[in-house]
Amino acid sequence: MLQAVKDIDPEAMAYFEELQLDKYYADLFDPPHQHTSAMKLLVDFFQKQKPMQPARNEMAREAIRQVKHTLNLYQDHLRETLVRLRNHVLIAIALTGFVTYILVCNIILWHAPWLAISSATAYYLIGVIGGLFVRFYNEANNKDSPEDYGLFVSRLIATPLLSGLAGIGGVLVTATVSTLGGSGSALSLDTIFKYPPNLDYLIGAAIFGYAPNLIIGTLQQRAQRYTTELQNSKGEGKGDGTSKDE
């Protein structure tokens, strides 16, 4: 691409001076202080007498168009990937919310004791609080916040749904482990979801409420990789991750 720019207008190479010290592009730039003033005048005269041939000019412009087209396709692919990830998370949110609603309705229709429902709700909320606390902590430590086309909002909505269910699952696991270890009473739903809630079960719900952040954290890393590549392709990258136009 730089060669095409030089063929069309050599003076335009002044806009790429930051690449002059790069070994990959040094040959495209005139070596500094290698020409005397007389030599420079001869070169300028020769360029004016023999302008670029139209065919070569068109080839250079076509090369630039092809590079720009390829870059646009690459950027559109990254945007499409981010939007697809967001849509998948939203579908998972809708499905998880629907299943949770069906479970709660079945529990109510089974005439479960209200104290047991209150205890289960407490476990659910403890899991939600634990998951949201970790999610807020991770997002607060995220220094870069590029445009991710709503993926951050979808991750934030998914956290309480998954963490609440993980909290309930953590209570069941804690109760099972306690029973197998011989430190608890016989395992039954009445003993697990009794009121007031068991402190060990509350701790288990809080710990397991963190688990969905492992999945969401992986999704966040993928999103950051795509957004970073999108920034680099626009020339907005920082550090070693900045890409170079060739």
N, C-alpha and C positions, 0 to 999 in steps of 0.2 A: 504493500500500500504506500509506503514512504517513497519507493522508487517511482510509483505512478505520480505521486504529488510532485516529485522533483522533475519528472518529465514534462508535466503540465506547466509548472511555474517554479523555477528554482528558488526564487525569492521567498516562496512560501515555506521553505525549510527553516526559516527563522523561527517559526512557531513550534518547532520540535527541538529547540536547542538543548532541552533537558536530556535528550537521548544521545547527544553528541559524544559523551564520555562512555557510552555503552559500547562494548566491543562488537555487538551484533549490528549496530547501526553506524559505526564510525566511518565505514567506507563510503557512506552516502553523503558525508559532509566533506567540504573542502578542507584540507589540512590548514590550520591557522598559520598565518605569517609565512607561507611558502611561496607566495607570488609577490614580485615587485609591483610597483604601481604601473610600470610600463607593460608588464605581462598581463596585469588585470585589464588594462585598456585594450590589449590585443584580443583577449578572451571576450570581452564585452562586444568588441567590434565584430568578431567572428559570429557570435550568437545573433547579432542583429542582421548580419548579412545572410545567415542560413537559419531561418526560423524552423521550428519543429514541423515536421511533415504532418499533414492532417490525419493520415492513417495512424501514426504513432500517438497522436493526441487522442484519437478516439479509443485506441487500445488502453491508454492509461486511464481514461475516464471510465471505461467499461470495467477495468480492474477495481477501481474505487467503488463502483456501483455494486459489484459482486461481493466485495468485502463488507460493505454496508448492509447489503441484503442478508448475508450470512450472520452478521452480528445482530440484526433485528430478529431473525429467526431464533437465534440462541436466547435472546432476552425474552421473547414471547414464550419460549419453552419453559424458562424459569418461572415466569409469572403464572403460566398455566399450571405448573406443578404446585405452586403455593396455593392457588385457588382450589385445585383438586384436593390437596391435603385438608384445607379448611372445610370443604364440602363433606369429606369423609368423616371428619370429627363431628360436624353438625348432625350427620346421619346417625353416628354412634350415640350422640347425646339424646336424640329423639327416641331411639330404640331403648336406651337404658332408662330414660324417664318413663316410657310406656310400660316396660316390664316392672319397674318399681311400683308404678301406680296399680298394676294388676295384682301384685303381691299384697299391697296394703288393702286393696278391696277384698281380696280373698280372706285375709286375716280378720277383717271386720265382719264379713259374712259368716265366718266360722265362730262368731261370738266369743272371740278371745277376750280375756279380762282386760279392762281398761288400764289397770296397773301394769300389766305385762306390756301393753302397747306403749305406755308412758316410759317404761324402762327401755324398751327397744328404741324409742325415739331419742332417749338420752344417749344411748350408745351411738346411734346414727349421727347425732349432732356433734358428739365428741370426735368422731372420725372426720366429719366435715371440717371442724375447726382445726384439727391437726393437719389435714391436707391443705387447707387454705393458707395456714401459717407458713408451711414449707413453700408453697407456690409463691406467696408474696415475698418471701425471703429470696428465692431464686430470681424472681423478676427484678427485685431491688438491686441485686448484684449484676444484673445484665446492663452493661454500660451502653451498648449500642442498641438503638431501637428503630431499625429501619422499617419501611413499609412492608407489611407481610399480608396485606389484603384480608384482614379480619381473622387471621389464624390465632393471634394472641387472645382475642375475645373468645373464640371457640374453645381454646385450651382452658381459659379461666372458668367458663361455664361448665366444662366437663369435670373439673376438679371436684366440686362438692358432690356431684352425683356419684362418681366413682369412689371417692373417699368415704362417703356415708355407707355405701354397700360394703366397702372393704372393712369399715369399722365393725359392722354387724358380723362379717365373716371372722374378724379377729376375735370377737367375743366367743364365737363358737369354737375356734381353735384353742383359745385360752382355756375354756371350760373342758375341752377334751383332754388337753395336756394335763390339767390339774387332776382330772379324774384318773388318768392313766398313771400319774405319779402317786396316787393314793392320798393326795392332800385335799381332796374335795369330796362332796357328797355324790350320790348317784346322779348320772347325767340325765337331765330331762329339761324340757323347755320351761317348765314351771320354776325350776331352780335357777336356770340361766337368766330368765327375764323376770325375776322377782323384783319387788319394790321394797325398799330403795335399792338402786343398782349396786352391784358388787364393785368395790374399788379396784380389784384386780382386773375385772372385766373392762372397766373404764380405761385403765392404763393400756390394756390390750387393744381396745378400740382406737385409742389415740395413736398407738404405734402402727397398727395396720392402716390407719388413715393416711399414713405417709406413703404407702406402697404405690398407689396410682401415680405419684409424682415421678417414679422411675420410668413409667411408660411415657408420661407427658414430657418428662425431661428429654427423652430420646427424640420425641417429636419436635421439641424446641431446638435441639441441636441440628436436626435436619433442616428446619426452617431457617436457622441462622446461616447454615452453609449455603442455602439457595439465595438468601437475601444478600450475603456477602459476595457471591459470584455475580449477582445482578448489579451490585454497586461497582464492583471491579470492572465489569463490562462497560459501564458508563463512564469509567475514568474517575470514580469517586472513592476507590479503595484506598486503604491506609496500610502502611507497614509493608511487610514482605508479601502480603497477599495481593498487592496491587498488580493487576495484569498489565501486559504491554501490548500495544497495537503493532502488528507486523504487517 
